Amino acid sequence: MAQERDNPAMDVRLQGVRLERGGATVLSVPELDIADGRVTAVVGANGAGKSALLRLIAGVEQASMGQVLLGGEAAGRATRQHVAAALQPVERARGRVRDHLEGRRRFRWRSEDGVPARADTLATAFGIGPLMERDVRELAGGEMQRLNLVRVLSRWAPVTLIDEPFAGLDGDALAEMLVTLPAILRLWPGTAVLAMLDVRKAAALADDVVVLAGGTVVAHGTMVEVLGSPPNATAAAALGYAVVETEGGSVAVWPDALSVGTGGVTFTLSVEGAVTLPGGVEVLGRVGSSVVRVRLDAGVPAPRTGSRLVVTAAPGMVVRFAPASKSEGRADHLAVPASR
């Protein structure tokens, strides 16, 4: 499929960008370069600015200050025609699924050579091939999300933006997409930017990662490097690490690295609940202010709510930061590695 498209991938650059809504700053990005031809995940908590960033790149919103460059040109009509965007909430205009995929109705793009064939191929891969003649308004949420993905991916655009690619998917549909979408993106020749809340799923899709917290970029680099060794405690928390403040600075540990017992770097877990599952008990609690889950071996009784457990992690799975500040700390241990 890569040979079908004449337009090259475009890099995306933000310079001195500030986005304000109602007098409040939603996004403040002095500088950000998103490499061309790679898949970049934008991650962070709800309200961190992920969707706002995609909307700026797509041209749906305009920056209050600064500029967005696509392929070196200021974003505008000339460059937005090279962008395919699947934003939230998903549009539900009337018409057949096929019409939506081939751009035959009232959409902001025009069908191009190769789009129908690619749409058919992707619809089959994403499990909506049998729905091509259905009216869009009859689709369930997960079906609509897959339609949205096929619509943007079939355009084979130089820049593709997807806000929460797995939104509305669960059960077998989610399991299937967790295999299918990464396989497609591994072959993707264009630039793809995905806004995602779930860091683990993002790690399965992306080459690079941009970590947002409070509307600012707190980390940016390859997924392996940033997830494996976050540069500061704010980024670690946004990536899902349990962050504990100590007299010697902040300590971050990947939740999966924790187990009950001693022998490594130890923490105190305050128990807030327990669930009995096949093979053992899963304890929900807090280490510092971070919520974590710890699995107990089969036969070990569930601890009482309000009790405390000593949990441990191997020293190599803990990241320490200097006490200067959360945003300026320096990691001195390798943490959990990530892989695409």
N, C-alpha and C positions, 0 to 999 in steps of 0.2 A: 504493500500500500504506500510505502514511503516514496516510491518513484512516481506516483500519480500526481503529487502536488508540486507546482512550480515555485510557490512562495516559500522562501526560507523561514526557519524559525526566527523569532524576534526576541531580543532581550528586553527586559522591563526595568526602567530606572525611575526612582522617585528622588526628587531633589527639593529639600526644604519644604516638604509637604505638611500642611496642617489642615485638618478637616474639622469644622465646627458646626454644631447643630444647636439651635436655641441658646447660643452664647456659651455652650460647653464644648470643650475640646474632646472630640471623639478619637482622633488619630493625630499623632505628631511624629513624623518620620523625617529627620534631617537628611538622611541619605540611605538608600537601599538599592542594591543591584541584584536583579534576579536573572541568572544566566540563561542564555538561549539554549534550546534543545535539551533541557533537563526538566524533571518533574520536581516541583518545589511545593512542600506542604507548609501552610501557614497555620500554626497551632497556638492555643491559648484558651483561657477560661471564657465562659460566656461574658460578653461585654468587653472583651479585650481589644476588639477592633478588627477581627478577621474578615467579617462580611463587608465592613466599610472599606477595607483595603481592596478587596476584589471589585467593589462597586466603583471605586476611583479608577482602577485599571480599565474596567469595562466602559468607562465614560458615562455610567448611569448617574453618578454624582460628580460634581466639580470641586476641586480642592479650594479651600478658603485662601490658601497661600501655597506657593511653590508650584511645581509642575511634574507631570507624569510623562515620561518618554517611552515610546514603543519603537524599537528598532532605531533609536536615535532621533526620532521625530516627536514633537509635542503631540500628545494624544488629542485627537479631534476626529472629524469625519473621515479624513484621509487614512487614518491609522485604525480607527475603530472597525472599519470594514474587514480588517484582518484578525478580529477578535471574535471568538465564539464563547458565549457565557451561559452557564447554567446556574442561575442565582436562586435564592430563596426569598419569598415563597414561589413555588413552581406555578407557572402560568397555565390556566385551564381554559383557554379559548375553545369555542366549539369547533368541530371538524373531526375527520377521521384521523387515526394515528398516522396513517401513511401521508396525509396532507401535511401534518405537522413536521414530519421527518423530511419531507421533500420541499418545504418552504413554499407551498402553494397558496397559503392563506395569509392573513394579515400579520406578518411577522417583520422584524427589522432586517431581514436578510433575504437574498434571492437565491434560489436553487442554482447550483453550479454543476458542471460536468462531473460525474463520478459520485455525486451525493446519493442518488437513489440506490446505486449498487452497494455503496458502503453502508447505507442505512439498513438495507436488507440483511447484509452480513452481520452487522452489529446487533440488530434486533434479534436475530437467531441466537447469537452468542449470549445475549442478555436475557433470553427466555421470553421475549414479547413478540416473536415472529407470528404466532397465531392471532395476535390482537391487531394486526395492521388495518383491518377494515372496521374496527370498533370505533365508536364515538369517544373522544377523549374524556368527556364528562362522565362516562361509565366506568372509568378506570379506578382501581383502588390506589391508595397512597403509594405503595411500593411499586406498582405498575407505572404510575405517573412519573416516579423518580427515575425508573429505568428508561422510560421514554425520553425524559429530559437528557439523560446521559447519552443516549443514542443520537439525539438531535444535535448536540454540540460536537460529539466526537466524529460524527459522519461528515462534518464540514471540513475536517482535516486542516484547521486554521493554523496560522503561524503562532497564535497565542490562544490557548484554551483555558478558561476559568471555570472552576466547579466549586460551588459552595456546598459543603457536606455531601459528598458523593454517595454515602450510604444512608441518607435521611429516608425514613419511612420503611426501611428494609429490616426484616427480622426472619428468624427461622431458616428454612431451607434457602429462601431467596438471598438472604444475607450471606450464608455460607457459600453459596455459589458465586456471588459477586466478589467475595474475598479472594477467590481464586481467579475469576475471569478478568476483573478490572486490572489487577497488577500485571497479568500476562499481556494485556493490550498496551498498558502504559510502558512496559519494558521495550516495546517496539515503536513507541511514539516518537516521531521525528521533530515535532514542534515543541514549543514551550508550554508546559502545563503548570498551572498554579491552583492548588486545592486548599480550601479553608476547611479545617477539621478540628473537632473538639477532642476526639479520641486519638491520643498519641500513638498507641500501639497499632491501630489501623493505619495511621499516617506512615509509620515506619515500614509497613508492607508495601507502600505505594511510591514513596518519594526518594529522590536522590539527595535533595537538600531540604533544609527546614528553616523557617523564620519563626521565631518565638516572640509572641506579643504578650505584654502585660500592661494593663492600664493605658492602652493606646500607643505604647512605645515599643520599639524593637529591643529586646533584651538579649537576644542571641540570634546568630545567623551563620550557617555553615553547612557542611555535609551532615546528613542525618546520622551517620555513624559517629562522627566526631562530637556533635552537639549532644545527642542523646547519651552517648557513652561517657562524656566528660563535660557536663554543662559548665559554662564559664562563670556563673554566679548563682547565688542562692535563689534569686528571683526567677531566673530561668529554670532552675532545678524544680522549683515548686510548680511552675507552669507546665513542666513536662511530666508531672505526676510523682516526683520524688517526695518522700516524707522528709520535711526539713525541720530540724530541731535546733533551737538556739542554746548555745552553751557559753560558759565564761570565755572559752577560747575561740569563739566564733561560731558560725553556722555549720551544721553537719547534715548532709543529705544522704538518704539511703533509698535505693529502689525497693518498693514494698515487697516484691517477690523474693528479695534476698533475706527477708526476716524469717526466723524460726524461733521456737521456744527453746530457751536454754542459755548457757553461757559459753565462753570460749573464744569469742571474737569481740567485736565492738558491740557493747550491750546498751539496750534502751529499756525504759519502762513503758509498758503498754497499759493504758487504762481501758478496761473492758466495758463496752457499751452494748454488747449483744453477742449471741452465739447461735449458729444454725447447725443442726445435725444433718450431715450429708452422707451419701454412700462413701465409705472409706475413712470417715473421720468427722471432726467438728471444725467448722470455720468460725473463727472469732473475729468480730468486728470491734475495732477500738481506735484509740488515738495514741500516737507517739508525738508528744508536743501538741501542736494544733492540727497535725495532719492525720487524716483518717486512713487506716490501713487494715488489711485482712491477713490473718495468720492461720494456717491450717494445723490442727492438732492430729496426732496419730490416732488410728482406730483404737477404741477402748479407753481413751483418755476422756474423763468426764468434762462436760462443758463448764467453764468457770462462771461464777456469778457476776451479774452486771454490777459494776462499781468496784470489782476487785482489780488487782494489778498482776500483770505477768512480766517476767523478765524475758526479753527477746534479744536475739543476737543476729549479727550479720558478719560475714567474713570481712577482714580489713580491706581487701581489694574491691569490695562492693560498696564502699563508703566514700563519699566525696566531702572533703573538708574545705572550708572557706575562711580566709582571714577575717578577723573581727571588725575590719574597717567599716563595711556596710554591706547590706544584702546585694546591692547592685554592683559593688566594686570588688567583691571577694575573689580569691583566686583558688581554683581547684588544685589539690595536691595529691589526689588519689584517682586512679582509674575506676570508673563505676561500670555499670552494666553495658556491654557492647550491644549495638543494634545492627541489624542486617536487613537489606531490602529483599 
